[in-house]
């Protein structure tokens, strides 16, 4: 995915109200689930994902296949 496209999609999903968790699917099959609007941020050309246990994963926009919003079942909030 182009950097601009990824940044636009990331911004849109991270700023949705109410926030819905979303998944970033990488071209190698790895899935990164963002459960917080600030869990993924861009630094230069790299995306930085910080997990709840403070583990950090780095990836670039070109490695992103797609972003998918996760549906929240009624009453699960």
Rosetta blueprint (number, residue, H / E / L):
1 X L
2 X L
3 X H
4 X H
5 X H
6 X H
7 X H
8 X H
9 X H
10 X H
11 X H
12 X H
13 X H
14 X H
15 X L
16 X L
17 X L
18 X L
19 X L
20 X L
21 X L
22 X E
23 X E
24 X E
25 X E
26 X E
27 X L
28 X L
29 X L
30 X L
31 X E
32 X E
33 X E
34 X E
35 X L
36 X L
37 X L
38 X L
39 X L
40 X E
41 X E
42 X E
43 X E
44 X L
45 X L
46 X E
47 X E
48 X E
49 X E
50 X E
51 X L
52 X L
53 X L
54 X L
55 X L
56 X E
57 X E
58 X E
59 X E
60 X E
61 X H
62 X H
63 X H
64 X E
65 X E
66 X E
67 X E
68 X E
69 X E
70 X L
71 X L
72 X L
73 X L
74 X L
75 X L
76 X L
77 X L
